Amino acid sequence: MSPSFDAISKIVPPREAWRLKVRVIRAWIVPSFGNPDSPNSMELILVDENSNKIQATIRKQLINRFKDNIIEGNCYKMCYFSVVPNHGSYRATKHEFKLTFLFRTIVTTLPDDIIPRVCFTLYPFEEILQMSQDHDYLVDVIGLLTLVGEEKSYDKDGKTIKMVVVELSSQKMVLRCALFGEYVDQLNHFLSSGYVEQPVVILQLAKVKLFRGQPGLQNVMKATKIYLNPDLAAVVDFRKSVVEQGINGTQPLFIANEGKTISLEDDFMRLTKKSTIDELQENKEDGTFVILGTITDVVEEGCWWYSTCVCGKTVHPESGVYFCDMCMHHVTNVIPRYRLKVVVSDETGQGIFVLFDRETTYLVKKTCGDLFNEVHKDSKVLCGDDYPIIFRNLEGKKVLLKVNTKSLGVDRYFGTFRVKRICDDAAIISMFELAQTEITPLKDAPVPVFGPELGETSNTKCLENTVMSSFLQKEANVAGLDDIHLDMEGVKEVDIQDHSVDSDENVVLSDDIGSLIRSDVDETQDLLSHLLDDSRKVNVPNVVPKDAVFLKVKRNLEADFDKELEDTVAHCSKIIKIEDS
């Protein structure tokens, strides 16, 4: 610490003339009791260059004097405080004292500094699970989000409050956490973004509560901050530790919905907007759509498979060995995964669609590892100069594709879409076509033009070849497989055998979660207590049996509105969540 500034660790009463150089790593307004619209105080967490923290309070009378000049994340020079004991059951730091702003407190903005931007005091799960009483200090925890319970809502003081219970895992231990209000909205927003694997979560300033003797976590309104897959060193270190424990960090996230999963029929017929290929290419907004088309060709460009580390990160050979940027070390155990581009056509046009591991496995009914072992003696096929014959069986297949129109950011990727889910079920396709016929007026048939070429199949074939040739020869408009995957690095794939059949085994639920799902509004608190009675009952396995169905699940906030409204009005205690692959 510079001689002109005091260290936080040295602060003691009764002195008031403290000069601090700090960063505000957390700032929140505490509402008045019984009047949430009126502020009672403004709370700050300050950290210095030695990573020592102290809490500071701005009382109600001085909030307007300071609130516009103090922004979370910025560095400041602060002088003159009252130093008081750090008491209470919601202490945000371990410091023996805390600061209280005075009318003469001076706050001056400083340029960015070496003071850390984040500073967590991470509690091990083992320590929390051994607590036998409510903890007086707010805690920071990091873990994998492995399960999301069904969202519920209940009325309190004339307001509807959302609540969801989630499970975090670390070191093969499970910790339950109850999220309320705006924190549920933040979680839903993340889940609706399309991330389907188990994310790393950091909870900052959470409260340890005992429910019938069992410890769990609960957010503190306004104070708690939740980080979902943040780009932080702590997350990189945590993922590395997960891999070292032999845990697959790319398992799908389980979302409880009364033990049910979204069927192919519901997903493709009711829950996702319908589109055509031409409309996809003209669309300028990110979104998810369903199109019906026929696979007309496999684009044999680049390799049809790629290598991943056990953590799910793509790896490339360097000097004869693989190096994982996520694990930060060389790896020898790599997993092959599919990455295939196909040309799909409908009555409005054609486009190139990228099928990754799950979707390709669903179509060819064979895992990438199995196919890799079959062709490993053919160097041309392994290198991508030739493609396995099995892919040719896809040509002519009519499919429903659920695609993501999120822009890849490069003009040469125009017309290329990533497939999120695929269906070749003839019955569902027939229903889709029938529904399209019912809502889409039939166009008048074109007036035939008679000529000597009419009906000659050779000319028809020539026309098809001409269209295909003109489409595929424009390399500038067709993204390379490697390029596409690099641009879509954040989208990781999980092997799947077949996800066209629903099964209760697809979602791992405990009896406690089931009780929470079925409870009435006025039983929420009791059931939340019961839910945390035995934190070891639920065991979401990290290794799924070979014949199990892998599901990637996310919240789809565009559910069938009429059904949701009817359920909500009828029960008021449940909000059905939508799972998505």
C-alpha positions as semicolon CSV with decimal commas, in nm:
position;residue;x (nm);y (nm);z (nm)
1;M;0,000;0,000;0,000
2;S;0,126;0,345;-0,091
3;P;0,248;0,545;0,213
4;S;-0,018;0,807;0,142
5;F;-0,298;0,552;0,185
6;D;-0,399;0,330;0,472
7;A;-0,440;-0,046;0,447
8;I;-0,788;-0,184;0,512
9;S;-0,642;-0,444;0,745
10;K;-0,519;-0,163;0,975
11;I;-0,856;0,009;1,025
12;V;-0,964;0,031;1,388
13;P;-1,167;0,282;1,593
14;P;-1,180;0,554;1,713
15;R;-0,975;0,722;1,439
16;E;-1,185;0,877;1,157
17;A;-0,917;1,032;0,934
18;W;-0,859;0,720;0,722
19;R;-0,733;0,762;0,366
20;L;-0,819;0,466;0,144
21;K;-0,746;0,370;-0,215
22;V;-1,009;0,108;-0,298
23;R;-1,227;-0,048;-0,563
24;V;-1,601;-0,091;-0,507
25;I;-1,660;-0,457;-0,593
26;R;-2,023;-0,460;-0,477
27;A;-2,284;-0,190;-0,420
28;W;-2,653;-0,225;-0,341
29;I;-2,946;-0,039;-0,188
30;V;-3,119;-0,188;0,118
31;P;-3,493;-0,102;0,111
32;S;-3,677;0,015;0,420
33;F;-3,864;-0,251;0,616
34;G;-4,230;-0,249;0,510
35;N;-4,164;0,002;0,232
36;P;-3,948;-0,151;-0,042
37;D;-3,971;0,164;-0,253
38;S;-3,793;0,370;0,010
39;P;-3,415;0,315;0,060
40;N;-3,288;0,253;0,409
41;S;-2,914;0,246;0,335
42;M;-2,656;0,195;0,064
43;E;-2,404;-0,083;0,124
44;L;-2,058;-0,111;-0,032
45;I;-1,787;-0,375;-0,033
46;L;-1,446;-0,212;-0,066
47;V;-1,122;-0,393;-0,153
48;D;-0,765;-0,261;-0,157
49;E;-0,460;-0,370;-0,355
50;N;-0,382;-0,636;-0,092
51;S;-0,724;-0,800;-0,153
52;N;-0,845;-0,707;0,195
53;K;-1,215;-0,621;0,214
54;I;-1,435;-0,410;0,439
55;Q;-1,803;-0,320;0,433
56;A;-1,914;0,043;0,426
57;T;-2,261;0,182;0,498
58;I;-2,416;0,505;0,368
59;R;-2,716;0,590;0,581
60;K;-3,048;0,699;0,440
61;Q;-2,988;1,071;0,497
62;L;-2,666;1,068;0,288
63;I;-2,761;0,833;0,002
64;N;-2,847;1,113;-0,241
65;R;-2,517;1,283;-0,161
66;F;-2,304;0,985;-0,266
67;K;-2,501;0,737;-0,479
68;D;-2,444;0,908;-0,816
69;N;-2,071;0,937;-0,753
70;I;-2,007;0,575;-0,655
71;I;-2,030;0,308;-0,925
72;E;-1,967;-0,060;-0,874
73;G;-1,638;-0,164;-1,033
74;N;-1,467;0,176;-1,018
75;C;-1,167;0,285;-0,811
76;Y;-1,183;0,570;-0,560
77;K;-0,991;0,763;-0,302
78;M;-1,204;0,784;0,013
79;C;-1,135;0,980;0,331
80;Y;-1,299;1,027;0,673
81;F;-1,529;0,759;0,814
82;S;-1,676;0,648;1,139
83;V;-1,546;0,302;1,234
84;V;-1,797;0,075;1,408
85;P;-1,803;-0,294;1,507
86;N;-1,910;-0,538;1,235
87;H;-2,208;-0,704;1,400
88;G;-2,527;-0,875;1,283
89;S;-2,625;-1,195;1,104
90;Y;-2,564;-1,062;0,750
91;R;-2,199;-0,957;0,770
92;A;-2,055;-0,923;0,419
93;T;-1,684;-0,937;0,517
94;K;-1,474;-1,101;0,786
95;H;-1,328;-0,765;0,894
96;E;-1,380;-0,694;1,264
97;F;-1,508;-0,345;1,184
98;K;-1,703;-0,166;0,914
99;L;-1,717;0,193;0,794
100;T;-1,998;0,444;0,813
101;F;-1,996;0,741;0,577
102;L;-2,009;1,088;0,735
103;F;-2,127;1,417;0,595
104;R;-1,761;1,517;0,558
105;T;-1,656;1,190;0,387
106;I;-1,470;1,268;0,064
107;V;-1,496;1,041;-0,244
108;T;-1,271;1,106;-0,545
109;T;-1,271;0,896;-0,861
110;L;-0,936;0,741;-0,959
111;P;-0,823;0,589;-1,289
112;D;-0,822;0,211;-1,315
113;D;-0,566;0,049;-1,090
114;I;-0,403;-0,281;-1,002
115;I;-0,668;-0,336;-0,738
116;P;-0,847;-0,664;-0,826
117;R;-1,178;-0,630;-1,007
118;V;-1,327;-0,926;-0,824
119;C;-1,232;-1,066;-0,487
120;F;-1,412;-1,378;-0,367
121;T;-1,383;-1,552;-0,033
122;L;-1,482;-1,898;-0,156
123;Y;-1,615;-2,140;0,103
124;P;-1,561;-2,515;0,045
125;F;-1,884;-2,714;0,021
126;E;-1,761;-2,945;0,295
127;E;-1,733;-2,655;0,540
128;I;-2,085;-2,531;0,462
129;L;-2,241;-2,878;0,485
130;Q;-2,091;-2,922;0,832
131;M;-2,246;-2,602;0,968
132;S;-2,497;-2,668;1,247
133;Q;-2,649;-2,320;1,274
134;D;-2,723;-2,017;1,058
135;H;-2,396;-1,854;0,958
136;D;-2,355;-1,486;1,046
137;Y;-2,133;-1,413;0,746
138;L;-2,243;-1,405;0,383
139;V;-2,045;-1,652;0,174
140;D;-1,909;-1,687;-0,177
141;V;-1,933;-2,032;-0,342
142;I;-1,841;-2,180;-0,680
143;G;-1,982;-2,498;-0,831
144;L;-2,133;-2,669;-1,133
145;L;-2,503;-2,601;-1,181
146;T;-2,630;-2,959;-1,219
147;L;-3,004;-2,930;-1,161
148;V;-3,272;-2,662;-1,178
149;G;-3,597;-2,730;-0,997
150;E;-3,935;-2,626;-1,128
151;E;-4,007;-2,259;-1,091
152;K;-4,283;-2,176;-0,846
153;S;-4,455;-1,857;-0,747
154;Y;-4,640;-1,749;-0,437
155;D;-4,808;-1,437;-0,308
156;K;-4,658;-1,228;-0,030
157;D;-4,792;-0,892;0,080
158;G;-4,997;-0,867;-0,238
159;K;-4,698;-0,937;-0,466
160;T;-4,615;-1,252;-0,659
161;I;-4,265;-1,379;-0,586
162;K;-4,087;-1,637;-0,802
163;M;-3,880;-1,910;-0,644
164;V;-3,664;-2,192;-0,778
165;V;-3,431;-2,438;-0,608
166;V;-3,105;-2,523;-0,785
167;E;-2,828;-2,767;-0,709
168;L;-2,458;-2,685;-0,720
169;S;-2,194;-2,958;-0,710
170;S;-1,827;-2,950;-0,620
171;Q;-1,584;-3,220;-0,507
172;K;-1,869;-3,473;-0,551
173;M;-2,076;-3,286;-0,292
174;V;-2,414;-3,123;-0,358
175;L;-2,542;-2,798;-0,214
176;R;-2,897;-2,671;-0,259
177;C;-2,969;-2,303;-0,314
178;A;-3,305;-2,124;-0,314
179;L;-3,328;-1,828;-0,553
180;F;-3,605;-1,570;-0,530
181;G;-3,738;-1,279;-0,737
182;E;-3,498;-1,110;-0,975
183;Y;-3,243;-1,390;-0,936
184;V;-3,492;-1,632;-1,094
185;D;-3,528;-1,391;-1,386
186;Q;-3,150;-1,375;-1,426
187;L;-3,126;-1,756;-1,430
188;N;-3,409;-1,782;-1,684
189;H;-3,240;-1,529;-1,908
190;F;-2,920;-1,734;-1,907
191;L;-3,101;-2,062;-1,973
192;S;-3,297;-1,910;-2,261
193;S;-2,972;-1,808;-2,432
194;G;-2,921;-2,163;-2,552
195;Y;-2,643;-2,282;-2,320
196;V;-2,729;-2,645;-2,249
197;E;-2,437;-2,789;-2,053
198;Q;-2,369;-2,762;-1,683
199;P;-2,240;-2,406;-1,632
200;V;-2,003;-2,290;-1,362
201;V;-2,183;-2,065;-1,115
202;I;-2,037;-1,827;-0,860
203;L;-2,271;-1,702;-0,588
204;Q;-2,135;-1,392;-0,418
205;L;-2,273;-1,289;-0,079
206;A;-2,518;-1,576;-0,029
207;K;-2,675;-1,662;0,307
208;V;-2,626;-2,002;0,473
209;K;-2,959;-2,110;0,621
210;L;-3,047;-2,422;0,815
211;F;-3,374;-2,589;0,719
212;R;-3,466;-2,856;0,975
213;G;-3,102;-2,899;1,059
214;Q;-2,973;-2,922;0,702
215;P;-2,760;-2,636;0,562
216;G;-2,840;-2,474;0,232
217;L;-2,796;-2,141;0,054
218;Q;-3,036;-1,859;-0,012
219;N;-2,988;-1,534;-0,197
220;V;-3,003;-1,206;-0,003
221;M;-3,221;-0,960;-0,192
222;K;-3,016;-0,689;-0,362
223;A;-2,690;-0,803;-0,198
224;T;-2,625;-1,140;-0,362
225;K;-2,469;-1,144;-0,708
226;I;-2,484;-1,448;-0,932
227;Y;-2,221;-1,514;-1,200
228;L;-2,309;-1,768;-1,471
229;N;-2,009;-1,897;-1,667
230;P;-1,810;-1,577;-1,608
231;D;-1,479;-1,522;-1,784
232;L;-1,275;-1,529;-1,465
233;A;-0,958;-1,702;-1,350
234;A;-1,152;-1,869;-1,067
235;V;-1,373;-2,044;-1,323
236;V;-1,076;-2,169;-1,525
237;D;-0,918;-2,310;-1,209
238;F;-1,244;-2,472;-1,105
239;R;-1,297;-2,639;-1,444
240;K;-0,941;-2,769;-1,431
241;S;-1,007;-2,922;-1,089
242;V;-1,326;-3,083;-1,220
243;V;-1,136;-3,251;-1,502
244;E;-0,866;-3,371;-1,262
245;Q;-1,141;-3,540;-1,059
246;G;-1,246;-3,731;-1,372
247;I;-1,578;-3,548;-1,399
248;N;-1,717;-3,479;-1,745
249;G;-1,781;-3,105;-1,749
250;T;-1,995;-3,123;-2,062
251;Q;-2,289;-3,315;-1,916
252;P;-2,632;-3,169;-1,997
253;L;-2,807;-2,953;-1,741
254;F;-3,115;-3,119;-1,591
255;I;-3,425;-2,905;-1,550
256;A;-3,709;-3,045;-1,343
257;N;-4,054;-3,035;-1,501
258;E;-4,255;-3,298;-1,317
259;G;-4,032;-3,568;-1,462
260;K;-4,129;-3,490;-1,822
261;T;-3,926;-3,385;-2,120
262;I;-4,030;-3,192;-2,424
263;S;-4,126;-3,440;-2,695
264;L;-4,027;-3,405;-3,057
265;E;-4,390;-3,347;-3,148
266;D;-4,434;-3,063;-2,901
267;D;-4,101;-2,906;-2,988
268;F;-4,148;-2,907;-3,365
269;M;-4,526;-2,868;-3,385
270;R;-4,617;-2,626;-3,105
271;L;-4,329;-2,463;-2,922
272;T;-4,104;-2,327;-3,197
273;K;-4,178;-2,079;-3,473
274;K;-4,202;-2,219;-3,824
275;S;-4,009;-2,079;-4,117
276;T;-3,878;-2,152;-4,465
277;I;-3,519;-2,153;-4,586
278;D;-3,574;-1,832;-4,780
279;E;-3,717;-1,663;-4,470
280;L;-3,419;-1,784;-4,264
281;Q;-3,177;-1,623;-4,504
282;E;-3,373;-1,298;-4,507
283;N;-3,412;-1,292;-4,129
284;K;-3,200;-1,025;-3,959
285;E;-3,280;-1,113;-3,598
286;D;-3,140;-1,392;-3,381
287;G;-3,388;-1,663;-3,298
288;T;-3,485;-2,030;-3,319
289;F;-3,705;-2,165;-3,598
290;V;-3,828;-2,495;-3,743
291;I;-3,802;-2,569;-4,116
292;L;-3,907;-2,871;-4,321
293;G;-3,675;-2,973;-4,600
294;T;-3,497;-3,253;-4,781
295;I;-3,126;-3,330;-4,753
296;T;-3,002;-3,311;-5,111
297;D;-2,627;-3,336;-5,063
298;V;-2,346;-3,375;-4,813
299;V;-2,083;-3,102;-4,839
300;E;-1,753;-3,289;-4,849
301;E;-1,536;-3,001;-4,742
302;G;-1,290;-3,044;-4,462
303;C;-1,297;-3,323;-4,208
304;W;-1,627;-3,474;-4,090
305;W;-1,506;-3,513;-3,731
306;Y;-1,304;-3,318;-3,476
307;S;-1,126;-3,399;-3,151
308;T;-1,225;-3,281;-2,804
309;C;-1,072;-3,312;-2,462
310;V;-1,272;-3,491;-2,193
311;C;-1,369;-3,143;-2,069
312;G;-1,546;-3,081;-2,402
313;K;-1,300;-2,823;-2,538
314;T;-1,182;-2,867;-2,895
315;V;-0,816;-2,967;-2,912
316;H;-0,568;-2,949;-3,197
317;P;-0,240;-3,136;-3,234
318;E;0,074;-2,937;-3,166
319;S;0,409;-3,103;-3,235
320;G;0,242;-3,441;-3,237
321;V;0,049;-3,397;-2,911
322;Y;-0,284;-3,241;-2,814
323;F;-0,306;-2,938;-2,589
324;C;-0,626;-2,826;-2,416
325;D;-0,659;-2,451;-2,364
326;M;-0,924;-2,510;-2,099
327;C;-0,730;-2,763;-1,892
328;M;-0,400;-2,588;-1,969
329;H;-0,204;-2,909;-2,021
330;H;-0,133;-3,174;-2,284
331;V;-0,392;-3,449;-2,317
332;T;-0,375;-3,800;-2,457
333;N;-0,739;-3,904;-2,413
334;V;-0,933;-3,732;-2,691
335;I;-1,289;-3,796;-2,808
336;P;-1,399;-3,779;-3,177
337;R;-1,722;-3,592;-3,245
338;Y;-1,925;-3,537;-3,562
339;R;-1,929;-3,210;-3,754
340;L;-2,113;-3,245;-4,083
341;K;-2,250;-2,997;-4,335
342;V;-2,549;-3,086;-4,549
343;V;-2,742;-2,905;-4,819
344;V;-3,115;-2,889;-4,739
345;S;-3,378;-2,770;-4,987
346;D;-3,742;-2,674;-4,962
347;E;-3,985;-2,515;-5,205
348;T;-3,840;-2,167;-5,136
349;G;-3,468;-2,231;-5,167
350;Q;-3,174;-2,417;-5,022
351;G;-2,912;-2,363;-4,757
352;I;-2,624;-2,528;-4,578
353;F;-2,689;-2,665;-4,231
354;V;-2,426;-2,775;-3,980
355;L;-2,497;-3,096;-3,789
356;F;-2,285;-3,157;-3,482
357;D;-2,242;-3,473;-3,281
358;R;-2,588;-3,525;-3,134
359;E;-2,783;-3,452;-3,450
360;T;-2,558;-3,660;-3,677
361;T;-2,567;-3,954;-3,435
362;Y;-2,947;-3,934;-3,436
363;L;-2,960;-3,957;-3,816
364;V;-2,695;-4,222;-3,885
365;K;-2,778;-4,426;-3,569
366;K;-2,409;-4,463;-3,493
367;T;-2,175;-4,272;-3,265
368;C;-1,877;-4,092;-3,407
369;G;-1,644;-4,314;-3,204
370;D;-1,796;-4,631;-3,354
371;L;-1,776;-4,497;-3,710
372;F;-1,423;-4,375;-3,648
373;N;-1,317;-4,727;-3,547
374;E;-1,477;-4,873;-3,861
375;V;-1,287;-4,648;-4,102
376;H;-0,962;-4,593;-3,910
377;K;-0,766;-4,798;-4,164
378;D;-0,873;-4,572;-4,454
379;S;-0,647;-4,268;-4,430
380;K;-0,839;-4,075;-4,696
381;V;-1,165;-4,104;-4,500
382;L;-0,998;-4,015;-4,171
383;C;-0,837;-3,708;-4,323
384;G;-1,161;-3,592;-4,483
385;D;-1,049;-3,639;-4,844
386;D;-1,330;-3,894;-4,872
387;Y;-1,641;-3,927;-4,660
388;P;-1,789;-4,247;-4,512
389;I;-2,046;-4,408;-4,743
390;I;-2,300;-4,406;-4,461
391;F;-2,342;-4,029;-4,506
392;R;-2,475;-4,084;-4,860
393;N;-2,775;-4,258;-4,708
394;L;-2,885;-3,917;-4,580
395;E;-2,947;-3,782;-4,932
396;G;-3,317;-3,768;-5,012
397;K;-3,419;-3,786;-4,645
398;K;-3,696;-3,548;-4,544
399;V;-3,628;-3,388;-4,207
400;L;-3,753;-3,125;-3,965
401;L;-3,472;-2,899;-3,847
402;K;-3,474;-2,673;-3,544
403;V;-3,212;-2,413;-3,629
404;N;-3,045;-2,119;-3,463
405;T;-3,024;-1,805;-3,675
406;K;-2,768;-1,637;-3,453
407;S;-2,528;-1,455;-3,680
408;L;-2,177;-1,598;-3,712
409;G;-2,048;-1,249;-3,778
410;V;-1,883;-1,311;-4,116
411;D;-2,038;-1,249;-4,458
412;R;-1,904;-1,572;-4,603
413;Y;-2,118;-1,765;-4,354
414;F;-2,436;-1,626;-4,510
415;G;-2,687;-1,905;-4,563
416;T;-2,522;-2,141;-4,313
417;F;-2,717;-2,241;-4,002
418;R;-2,644;-2,448;-3,695
419;V;-2,896;-2,728;-3,627
420;K;-3,006;-2,755;-3,263
421;R;-3,244;-3,051;-3,297
422;I;-3,354;-3,278;-3,579
423;C;-3,650;-3,505;-3,648
424;D;-3,705;-3,763;-3,923
425;D;-4,018;-3,919;-3,773
426;A;-4,259;-3,973;-4,063
427;A;-4,571;-3,921;-3,850
428;I;-4,454;-3,588;-3,711
429;I;-4,342;-3,472;-4,055
430;S;-4,687;-3,561;-4,197
431;M;-4,859;-3,362;-3,921
432;F;-4,626;-3,069;-3,988
433;E;-4,708;-3,076;-4,361
434;L;-5,080;-3,101;-4,288
435;A;-5,064;-2,804;-4,051
436;Q;-4,875;-2,602;-4,310
437;T;-5,138;-2,685;-4,572
438;E;-5,418;-2,573;-4,341
439;I;-5,267;-2,234;-4,265
440;T;-5,094;-2,160;-4,596
441;P;-5,307;-2,077;-4,904
442;L;-5,218;-2,290;-5,202
443;K;-5,058;-2,102;-5,487
444;D;-5,209;-2,118;-5,831
445;A;-5,037;-2,379;-6,043
446;P;-4,801;-2,229;-6,299
447;V;-4,912;-2,230;-6,661
448;P;-4,722;-2,512;-6,833
449;V;-4,489;-2,423;-7,117
450;F;-4,493;-2,691;-7,384
451;G;-4,185;-2,765;-7,579
452;P;-3,978;-3,051;-7,711
453;E;-3,793;-3,075;-7,376
454;L;-4,107;-3,145;-7,171
455;G;-4,078;-3,466;-6,971
456;E;-3,718;-3,541;-7,063
457;T;-3,549;-3,668;-6,750
458;S;-3,204;-3,592;-6,883
459;N;-3,282;-3,223;-6,886
460;T;-3,423;-3,240;-6,535
461;K;-3,104;-3,403;-6,410
462;C;-2,895;-3,146;-6,593
463;L;-3,087;-2,862;-6,428
464;E;-3,037;-3,017;-6,084
465;N;-2,666;-3,056;-6,141
466;T;-2,642;-2,697;-6,262
467;V;-2,812;-2,564;-5,947
468;M;-2,596;-2,777;-5,720
469;S;-2,281;-2,685;-5,903
470;S;-2,348;-2,314;-5,890
471;F;-2,431;-2,338;-5,520
472;L;-2,134;-2,544;-5,410
473;Q;-1,868;-2,388;-5,630
474;K;-1,893;-2,051;-5,457
475;E;-1,633;-2,125;-5,192
476;A;-1,638;-1,768;-5,074
477;N;-1,998;-1,816;-4,963
478;V;-1,952;-2,158;-4,804
479;A;-1,782;-2,162;-4,467
480;G;-1,515;-2,419;-4,401
481;L;-1,594;-2,674;-4,133
482;D;-1,299;-2,575;-3,920
483;D;-1,386;-2,206;-3,952
484;I;-1,745;-2,265;-3,849
485;H;-1,647;-2,463;-3,545
486;L;-1,396;-2,203;-3,432
487;D;-1,659;-1,931;-3,458
488;M;-1,901;-2,147;-3,262
489;E;-1,657;-2,258;-2,994
490;G;-1,903;-2,178;-2,718
491;V;-2,147;-2,443;-2,849
492;K;-2,032;-2,779;-2,716
493;E;-2,180;-3,112;-2,814
494;V;-2,278;-3,414;-2,608
495;D;-2,298;-3,766;-2,756
496;I;-2,650;-3,902;-2,790
497;Q;-2,790;-4,232;-2,911
498;D;-3,148;-4,129;-2,985
499;H;-3,358;-3,852;-2,837
500;S;-3,679;-3,918;-3,022
501;V;-3,827;-4,122;-2,734
502;D;-3,935;-3,969;-2,405
503;S;-3,837;-4,150;-2,085
504;D;-3,853;-4,069;-1,718
505;E;-3,491;-4,178;-1,700
506;N;-3,394;-3,872;-1,903
507;V;-3,426;-3,646;-1,600
508;V;-3,283;-3,732;-1,260
509;L;-3,510;-3,609;-0,985
510;S;-3,514;-3,665;-0,612
511;D;-3,829;-3,727;-0,413
512;D;-3,761;-3,395;-0,241
513;I;-3,771;-3,203;-0,569
514;G;-4,090;-3,390;-0,655
515;S;-4,245;-3,278;-0,327
516;L;-4,154;-2,918;-0,402
517;I;-4,310;-2,946;-0,747
518;R;-4,639;-3,079;-0,616
519;S;-4,673;-2,853;-0,313
520;D;-4,934;-2,582;-0,272
521;V;-4,852;-2,215;-0,235
522;D;-4,878;-2,205;0,141
523;E;-4,655;-2,512;0,179
524;T;-4,357;-2,362;0,000
525;Q;-4,154;-2,275;0,308
526;D;-4,213;-2,612;0,477
527;L;-4,127;-2,800;0,161
528;L;-3,817;-2,589;0,109
529;S;-3,713;-2,695;0,457
530;H;-3,786;-3,059;0,378
531;L;-3,605;-3,023;0,047
532;L;-3,281;-2,950;0,228
533;D;-3,319;-3,229;0,488
534;D;-3,084;-3,466;0,312
535;S;-2,847;-3,305;0,065
536;R;-2,705;-3,643;-0,028
537;K;-3,025;-3,798;-0,158
538;V;-2,993;-3,661;-0,508
539;N;-2,704;-3,788;-0,707
540;V;-2,692;-3,662;-1,062
541;P;-2,437;-3,897;-1,219
542;N;-2,149;-3,755;-1,414
543;V;-2,127;-4,073;-1,623
544;V;-2,445;-4,168;-1,806
545;P;-2,496;-4,533;-1,908
546;K;-2,417;-4,607;-2,268
547;D;-2,778;-4,684;-2,358
548;A;-2,917;-4,375;-2,188
549;V;-3,061;-4,084;-2,380
550;F;-2,854;-3,769;-2,352
551;L;-3,064;-3,455;-2,337
552;K;-2,956;-3,094;-2,357
553;V;-3,211;-2,883;-2,184
554;K;-3,277;-2,513;-2,164
555;R;-3,562;-2,288;-2,080
556;N;-3,779;-2,192;-2,373
557;L;-3,959;-1,875;-2,277
558;E;-4,186;-1,891;-2,583
559;A;-4,412;-2,166;-2,450
560;D;-4,769;-2,224;-2,564
561;F;-4,918;-1,905;-2,425
562;D;-5,276;-2,019;-2,393
563;K;-5,187;-2,333;-2,202
564;E;-4,949;-2,148;-1,974
565;L;-5,205;-1,880;-1,903
566;E;-5,471;-2,137;-1,821
567;D;-5,236;-2,325;-1,583
568;T;-5,116;-2,006;-1,418
569;V;-5,465;-1,869;-1,356
570;A;-5,588;-2,206;-1,230
571;H;-5,310;-2,276;-0,983
572;C;-5,099;-1,959;-0,939
573;S;-4,827;-2,164;-0,770
574;K;-4,667;-2,317;-1,078
575;I;-4,507;-2,181;-1,388
576;I;-4,435;-2,466;-1,625
577;K;-4,079;-2,448;-1,756
578;I;-3,993;-2,553;-2,105
579;E;-3,694;-2,775;-2,175
580;D;-3,515;-2,754;-2,499
581;S;-3,241;-2,949;-2,659
